[in-house]
Amino acid sequence: MKAIAIYNHKGGVGKTTTAINLANELAERGKVLVIDFDGQANSSRFFAEPKAGLETALVKRNCLPTVAKSSTRYPNIDILTATSALNLVAAQFEQLPEDVQTANVRKVLTFDRSYEYAILDLPPALTKLTEKVITLSDSVFVHIELGTFAIQGIPAVTGALANCNAKFGGCIVNKFDKENPADTELLEFLKCTLGNKVLNTTIPFSRVIKNSFSYKLTAKEYMKWTAAAQAYENLAAEIIKRLGVE
């Protein structure tokens, strides 16, 4: 199983929407487990009725996360749901010995090896728990929206990943407006700074994505013929190629 983390230490950049659409695309290739590590539980509410239990599995060595597992209306997608209780365990997790932290997170990521992919929806906070998750992931993709402050913040994010010895898969640019010269210039600047660590696929600025999420639909379900839906298909293909599984 390949564990793919979607991360940024800034909130509101569309991580959950991409995690959901990416899971839907990868489900056409194999079984997918979504793991919601964010106490806001947005991906949990999209796929299922949130159930507690993941937070206990992260701090109790002998507790399996299966109590938080739910099936979804998608035949090839299951989810480990989050609740607000997940927000309360970060401090408790930090007090655990390092080897127990590692064992507990690895247990969550690998409790069922029948899945081809795990999509990890991470919170916008670099806690010890988040650090451990990204360290044990097969690849971490940083999700950003173009803007001067966002670009300036990239070194802090990539530096944090390097400090965790995380495997940096690349940056996913979200809400890209190809008609906006500023977006084009910022994208080129980002590519000059990070090179091939910027994914070729960009997620366009689109009402299709916003509206589909409101209706609890993926972009492909909502309007599969649009550029927005095609972008997620292309993104899945590019991520798989970067993971080296094709």
N, C-alpha and C positions, 0 to 999 in steps of 0.2 A: 504494500500500500504506500502511495506517495502522499505525504502530508503537506498541503499547500496553505501557507499562512498569508492572509491579507491584512496588512498593518499600516498604520500611520499614527503618530502620537497626537495628531490633530483630529478632532471630531468633525462630523458633518461633511466629509469629503466623498461619501458614496461607497464606503467599503462594503457595507452590508448588501447594497443593491448589486454590486459586482459579484460578491460571494454567492448570492442566490442565483444570478444568471449564469455564472460559471459552473455552479453545481448542476444546473439544468442541462448545460451543454455537455459536460463530462458524463452525465448519466446516459447519454447516447452511446458511450464507449465502454461503460462498465458500472459497477455498483459504487455509489458515492455516499459517504457519511459527512454530514455537515456537523461541525462542533461549534456551538455558540459560546464563546468565552466572555461575551460582553453582557454585563448585568442589565443593560437596557433591553435585551432579549428581542430585538427587532427581527432577526432572522428566525428565531424560535416562533414568534407569532405569525410569521409568514407561512411557515411550513406546518405548524402543529399547535396544540395547546401546551404552553410551557409547563414543564414539570420540574420540581426541585430534585436534587440528587447529585448533580455534577459537582457542586461546591463541596459536598461531603467526600466524594471520591478523591478530590484534589488534596484533602488534608488528612484523610483516614486511609492508612496503607492497605487495609484488608477490605475496603469498600469498593465494589465495582461500579462503574458509571451506568450500568444497564438500566437502573431505575429511572434515569433521565432520558432514555432512548425512546423515540417515537417513530412510527412509520409515517409516511406522508402520502399525499394523493399521487405522487410520482413513484411509479413502481420501482425505480432503481435508486431512490434517494431516501435515506433515513437521517434522523437528526438527534444529537444529544442537546437537549434544550437547556437554556439558562433561565434563571429567575433573578429578581433583585437580591436574593440571598447571596449570589455570587459576588456582589460588591463587598460583602462583609468578611470574606475569607482571605483577602490579600495579606492583611497583617498577620493572620494566623499562619498562612503558608510561609511567610518570610521567617517565622520563628523555627520552622522545621529544619533539621539537619540537611545539608546539601544533598546527600545521597537519597534521603527520603523524598525531597522535592523532585529529584530526577526520576525516581521510581514511580511516584504518583502521577506525574505528567506522562511518562512513557506508558503507564498502564492505561490512561485515558486514550492515548493516541493509537494503541495497538491491541486493545482488548478483544477486537474482532478483526481478524486478518482476511476476512472474505471480501472486504471492500478494496476496490482498485485505487480509489482516491478519497482523501479526507480534506475538506475545505474548512479552514479554521478562521472564523470571524472573530477578530481580536478587538479588545477595547482600546480607546485612544489614551492609553496610559502605560508607561513603561515601568510597571511594578516588577517585583521579583518573579511573580507568577508569569507575567507576560514574557519576561526575559527567558524563563525556562522553556516556555512553549516555543518561542521562535528559535531557540537554540536546538531543540529536538525536532524541528520541522525539516522536511527535505528541501524546502525552498520558501523564502519570504519575499513577497511582492509588495512594494510600497505604493500605496494608492494616493495620488495627488490630483489637485486641481491647479491649473496654471495661474500664476499670479506672482508678483515680485516677492511678497513675503513667504509664499509657499516654496518658491525656488530657493530663497535664502535659508529656509529651514531644512533643506535636503541634507546638507552635510551633518547636521545634528542627528538626523534619523539614520543615515548610513553609518555614521560613527558609532551610534548605539548598537547597530547590528554587528559591526566589526568587534566591538567590545564583548559581545555575547558569543562570538564565534558563530554567528548565524550565517546561513547560506543565502546570500542576497541574490534573488532571481532577477530583479529589475524593478523599474518604476512603471506603473500603469497610469497613464494620463487620462483623467476623467473630465467630462464636460468640455471637450475641445471644440471650439468654434472656428471652423476652417475659414469662415468669412471675416474673422477678426484678425487684422494684421498683428495685433499685440500678442494674441495666442500663438500665431505662427512664429513670431520672433522669439517668444519665451520657450517654445518647443525646441527651436534650433539651438538656443543657448543651453538648454538642458542636455541636449544630445552632445553638444561640444564639451560639456562638463563631465557627463557620465558615459559617453560613448554608447556601446551596445548594451549598456545596462538600462537604457530606455527602450521599452517594448515598441515595436513598429506599429502595433495596433493601438489606436486611441479610441476612447469611448466618447462619442459625440455629445455635444449639448443638444438635448432632445426632450420634448414634452412626452414622447412615447415612453421613455424610461420612467419619468415622474408619474405619469398616469397609470402605467402598468403596475407599478408598486402599490399605488393607492387601491387598485382593484385586486390586489394579491395575485397578480399574474406576472410571469416573466415577460420580457420584451418580445420573445419569440411567440408566446401564446397570444399576446395582445395584438401585435402587428408584425408578423414574421417577415414581411416583404421589405421592411424599412432598413435604413442604414444602421439604426441603433441595434436592431436584432442581429444583423449580420456582424456587427462589431464584436458582440459577445461570442459568436461562433468562431470568428477569426482569433479572438483572444484565447479561447480554449485551445485552439490548434497551436498557437505560438507558445503557450505555456507548456503544453505537452512536449513540444520540440525542445524547449529549453531544459526540461526535466530529463530529456534523453530516453524517453520511453517509447519512441517510435523509431 
